[in-house]
Amino acid sequence: MGIARRVCAVLLTAAALLGVARLVVPATAGPDGEPPGVARQLAFLRAALDDGAGEDAQALFPEGWFFAHALYGLARVELGLRKPAGRRAGELREARWALARLESPAGTAPFDPGLTPAYGIFWQGWTNWLRGGVLALQPADRRDPAEVARFAEASAAIGAAFDASGTPYLAAYPGQAWPVDSTVAVASLRLHDALLPAARPPAAPSSAAPSMQAPPGTPPPPRFAGTVARWLDGVRQRLDPGTGLLPHRVDPATGAPAEVAVPPPRASSNGSWWTSTRCSLARST
């Protein structure tokens, strides 16, 4: 139990350091952009994970094993993006290792394959975010075709689930939904459109007046632009009435807040991951 708590503490410290650094330095700041001490912390984490720290973390909370590996992989991605493209092999190898763990039977075990999308939006969102990170570490013209195809396939399944839903917040577990999980999944769709800009939907015939139609030759919008826009609209309609923020937990059928904050609002899962996913929401006026 002691090693699990230490691993969780180091994971959160590494994620915080990388998040703060990402706010003040470019993602490709070069070898000198590495936050001090992070490489040593990640080396410790990998050794701990090899020694069973994920299993220890699982004993603390239902997503312990998953988060131990997901945050490790994402921290490796962030570290790699600060290095020149030719010096990312180690980070790419480690991020792929973490992704394989998330996709393994142990990674999917706590989640329900019968949900839409399969295994729920928590598993899908975080796993797809790491898939995109693995691609981001590779030069665009030398990405692994199988990894590109898997990222595109998973993104399409996530997008289709949002498009078919009457709520912007999909279920993480049967009958349970938290906005933070859908936020990460939508961020992965935005990442898809940034990494694979050529993967655009075919242009549909327009019924708009000629003066309102896009000029000939105008490229169609990004693949998931419509999905993201509809999601944001749904979110704006379901903000916490007391704070104007995203709620912590929602009704899985309607997306309405299941917990209404009493000022001053308490901390929630949303604050933990908002910076790392960099998915912003501007409230309408």
MIZA-84843 format. One line per 10 residues: number of its first residue (from 1); for each residue x, y, z of C-alpha. Coordinates in Angstrom, 2 decimals. Layout:
N
NUM = X,Y,Z ~ ... .
// end
This chain:
285
1 = 0.00,0.00,0.00 ~ 2.87,2.35,0.79 ~ 4.48,1.93,-2.64 ~ 1.10,2.56,-4.33 ~ 0.66,5.86,-2.49 ~ 4.19,6.86,-3.39 ~ 3.62,6.00,-7.05 ~ 0.39,8.02,-7.15 ~ 2.14,10.97,-5.52 ~ 5.00,10.87,-8.04 .
11 = 2.56,10.51,-10.96 ~ 0.62,13.57,-9.88 ~ 3.84,15.53,-9.30 ~ 5.18,14.63,-12.74 ~ 1.89,15.50,-14.41 ~ 1.74,18.82,-12.57 ~ 5.32,19.73,-13.50 ~ 4.72,18.92,-17.14 ~ 1.42,20.78,-17.16 ~ 2.94,23.94,-15.71 .
21 = 5.90,23.75,-18.08 ~ 3.52,23.34,-21.04 ~ 1.91,26.67,-20.11 ~ 5.16,28.65,-20.26 ~ 7.38,26.92,-22.86 ~ 6.68,25.61,-26.38 ~ 5.88,21.93,-26.74 ~ 9.06,21.48,-28.82 ~ 11.34,23.61,-26.65 ~ 14.28,21.29,-27.33 .
31 = 16.54,19.35,-24.96 ~ 16.76,22.28,-22.55 ~ 12.96,22.40,-22.20 ~ 12.81,19.30,-19.99 ~ 11.39,20.10,-16.54 ~ 14.04,19.33,-13.90 ~ 13.76,15.91,-12.32 ~ 10.97,14.55,-14.51 ~ 13.16,12.02,-16.33 ~ 14.30,10.56,-13.00 .
41 = 10.73,10.43,-11.72 ~ 9.60,8.61,-14.86 ~ 12.44,6.11,-14.55 ~ 11.29,5.43,-10.99 ~ 7.70,5.04,-12.12 ~ 8.55,2.56,-14.86 ~ 10.50,0.42,-12.41 ~ 7.64,0.61,-9.93 ~ 5.07,-0.36,-12.58 ~ 7.22,-3.32,-13.57 .
51 = 7.27,-4.28,-9.89 ~ 3.48,-4.29,-9.53 ~ 2.67,-0.70,-8.56 ~ -0.32,-0.74,-10.91 ~ -1.86,-3.63,-9.02 ~ -1.23,-1.81,-5.74 ~ -2.89,1.33,-7.11 ~ -5.88,-0.72,-8.22 ~ -6.47,-1.65,-4.60 ~ -6.90,2.05,-3.78 .
61 = -9.60,2.95,-6.35 ~ -11.32,1.36,-9.39 ~ -9.18,3.15,-11.99 ~ -5.87,2.86,-10.10 ~ -4.18,0.41,-12.48 ~ -5.43,2.29,-15.53 ~ -4.38,5.74,-14.33 ~ -0.95,4.54,-13.19 ~ -0.19,3.46,-16.76 ~ -2.12,6.19,-18.61 .
71 = -0.43,9.06,-16.76 ~ 2.95,7.43,-17.18 ~ 2.42,7.15,-20.94 ~ 1.11,10.71,-21.28 ~ 4.02,12.09,-19.27 ~ 6.39,10.30,-21.66 ~ 4.58,11.89,-24.60 ~ 4.89,15.37,-23.10 ~ 8.57,14.84,-22.41 ~ 9.19,13.56,-25.93 .
81 = 7.50,16.57,-27.52 ~ 10.16,18.76,-25.94 ~ 12.90,16.95,-27.83 ~ 13.88,17.17,-31.50 ~ 12.05,14.65,-33.66 ~ 15.16,12.51,-34.01 ~ 15.59,12.07,-30.27 ~ 12.17,10.78,-29.26 ~ 12.72,7.04,-29.68 ~ 12.84,6.34,-25.96 .
91 = 9.68,8.30,-25.21 ~ 7.89,6.71,-28.17 ~ 8.84,3.22,-26.98 ~ 7.59,3.92,-23.45 ~ 4.36,5.57,-24.62 ~ 3.64,2.56,-26.82 ~ 4.32,0.26,-23.88 ~ 1.82,2.16,-21.74 ~ -0.77,2.17,-24.53 ~ -0.44,-1.59,-24.96 .
101 = -1.08,-1.98,-21.25 ~ -4.27,0.11,-21.46 ~ -5.50,-2.00,-24.37 ~ -4.67,-5.29,-22.62 ~ -7.24,-7.41,-20.75 ~ -5.95,-5.96,-17.48 ~ -6.56,-2.45,-18.84 ~ -10.14,-3.11,-19.90 ~ -11.10,-5.41,-17.01 ~ -12.89,-2.83,-14.81 .
111 = -15.01,-1.51,-17.69 ~ -18.16,-2.72,-19.45 ~ -17.71,-3.77,-23.10 ~ -21.47,-3.40,-23.61 ~ -21.44,0.38,-23.25 ~ -21.42,2.79,-26.20 ~ -18.65,3.28,-27.05 ~ -17.30,-0.07,-25.85 ~ -15.82,-0.04,-22.34 ~ -17.28,3.41,-21.68 .
121 = -16.14,6.93,-22.37 ~ -13.56,6.99,-19.56 ~ -11.57,4.12,-21.07 ~ -12.12,5.29,-24.63 ~ -11.22,8.91,-24.01 ~ -8.00,8.45,-22.08 ~ -6.83,5.57,-24.30 ~ -7.49,7.55,-27.47 ~ -5.72,10.62,-26.05 ~ -2.63,8.46,-25.52 .
131 = -2.99,6.97,-29.03 ~ -2.85,10.48,-30.42 ~ 0.18,11.22,-28.30 ~ 1.99,8.22,-29.74 ~ 1.32,9.57,-33.24 ~ 2.38,13.08,-32.24 ~ 5.83,11.75,-31.33 ~ 6.32,10.46,-34.88 ~ 7.11,12.57,-37.97 ~ 3.93,12.99,-39.97 .
141 = 5.40,11.27,-43.04 ~ 6.76,8.29,-41.08 ~ 3.91,7.36,-38.76 ~ 3.06,3.71,-38.31 ~ 0.11,3.05,-40.66 ~ -1.51,0.58,-38.25 ~ -1.35,3.13,-35.42 ~ -2.85,5.82,-37.66 ~ -5.67,3.48,-38.68 ~ -6.40,2.48,-35.08 .
151 = -6.51,6.11,-33.94 ~ -8.84,7.04,-36.80 ~ -11.08,4.04,-36.13 ~ -11.35,4.71,-32.40 ~ -11.96,8.42,-33.00 ~ -14.77,7.58,-35.42 ~ -16.41,5.34,-32.82 ~ -16.18,8.06,-30.18 ~ -17.52,10.69,-32.57 ~ -20.42,8.46,-33.60 .
161 = -21.33,7.84,-29.96 ~ -21.46,11.57,-29.24 ~ -23.44,12.26,-32.43 ~ -26.05,9.66,-31.48 ~ -26.38,10.76,-27.86 ~ -28.98,13.12,-26.43 ~ -26.49,14.27,-23.81 ~ -22.92,15.54,-24.15 ~ -21.83,13.29,-21.29 ~ -21.51,9.62,-22.14 .
171 = -21.43,6.87,-19.53 ~ -18.16,5.71,-18.01 ~ -19.88,2.88,-16.15 ~ -23.45,1.58,-16.52 ~ -25.75,4.31,-15.21 ~ -22.90,6.66,-14.25 ~ -21.43,9.68,-16.08 ~ -18.89,12.35,-15.20 ~ -18.26,15.34,-17.51 ~ -14.49,15.10,-17.13 .
181 = -14.45,11.77,-18.96 ~ -16.30,13.11,-21.99 ~ -14.07,16.19,-21.97 ~ -10.98,14.03,-22.45 ~ -12.69,12.08,-25.24 ~ -13.65,15.27,-27.09 ~ -10.10,16.54,-26.66 ~ -8.93,13.37,-28.39 ~ -11.20,14.22,-31.34 ~ -9.65,17.67,-31.56 .
191 = -6.24,16.01,-31.44 ~ -7.32,13.72,-34.29 ~ -8.19,16.74,-36.44 ~ -4.85,18.39,-35.63 ~ -2.79,15.30,-36.42 ~ -4.79,14.02,-39.39 ~ -6.09,17.17,-41.13 ~ -6.56,15.29,-44.40 ~ -9.16,13.01,-42.79 ~ -12.11,15.26,-43.57 .
201 = -15.70,14.22,-44.25 ~ -16.88,14.52,-47.86 ~ -18.55,17.82,-48.62 ~ -22.34,17.50,-48.55 ~ -24.51,19.28,-51.14 ~ -25.45,22.72,-49.80 ~ -29.01,24.08,-49.82 ~ -27.86,27.53,-48.74 ~ -28.30,30.56,-50.94 ~ -25.42,31.09,-53.39 .
211 = -24.21,34.13,-51.45 ~ -23.88,32.01,-48.29 ~ -22.10,29.06,-49.86 ~ -18.37,28.60,-49.37 ~ -16.25,29.68,-52.34 ~ -15.32,26.91,-54.78 ~ -12.25,25.01,-53.66 ~ -12.79,25.75,-49.96 ~ -11.79,22.62,-48.02 ~ -14.45,20.99,-45.86 .
221 = -14.23,21.52,-42.09 ~ -12.15,19.18,-39.92 ~ -13.52,15.66,-39.51 ~ -15.02,16.21,-36.05 ~ -15.72,19.96,-36.18 ~ -19.49,19.41,-36.14 ~ -19.32,16.86,-33.34 ~ -17.25,19.18,-31.17 ~ -19.51,22.18,-31.88 ~ -22.64,20.21,-30.94 .
231 = -20.92,18.92,-27.81 ~ -20.01,22.44,-26.70 ~ -23.58,23.59,-27.27 ~ -24.87,20.73,-25.13 ~ -22.37,21.51,-22.40 ~ -23.37,25.18,-22.29 ~ -26.98,24.13,-21.76 ~ -26.08,21.96,-18.75 ~ -23.71,24.05,-16.65 ~ -23.91,23.95,-12.87 .
241 = -26.53,26.62,-12.04 ~ -24.72,27.76,-8.93 ~ -21.27,28.29,-10.42 ~ -21.61,28.36,-14.21 ~ -19.00,25.58,-14.36 ~ -19.12,22.03,-15.62 ~ -20.74,19.84,-12.96 ~ -18.78,17.06,-11.31 ~ -21.38,14.32,-11.87 ~ -24.44,14.23,-14.13 .
251 = -27.57,12.25,-14.86 ~ -26.45,9.76,-17.53 ~ -29.75,9.99,-19.42 ~ -30.11,13.76,-19.65 ~ -26.70,15.21,-18.76 ~ -28.30,17.44,-16.14 ~ -26.14,18.12,-13.05 ~ -26.59,15.38,-10.47 ~ -24.73,17.43,-7.87 ~ -25.35,21.17,-7.56 .
261 = -22.44,23.02,-6.01 ~ -23.07,25.14,-2.92 ~ -20.70,28.17,-3.01 ~ -17.86,28.15,-2.46 ~ -17.59,25.21,-4.90 ~ -15.48,22.25,-3.90 ~ -12.71,20.83,-6.04 ~ -13.69,18.11,-8.50 ~ -12.23,15.80,-11.13 ~ -12.64,18.51,-13.78 .
271 = -9.94,20.68,-12.25 ~ -7.48,17.78,-12.18 ~ -7.42,17.25,-15.95 ~ -8.59,20.50,-17.56 ~ -5.07,21.83,-18.18 ~ -3.66,18.52,-19.37 ~ -6.32,18.10,-22.06 ~ -6.27,21.83,-22.95 ~ -9.91,21.71,-24.03 ~ -11.43,25.15,-23.40 .
281 = -14.99,26.21,-22.96 ~ -15.99,29.87,-23.31 ~ -19.32,30.62,-21.66 ~ -21.81,32.37,-23.93 ~ -22.92,35.85,-22.96 .
// end
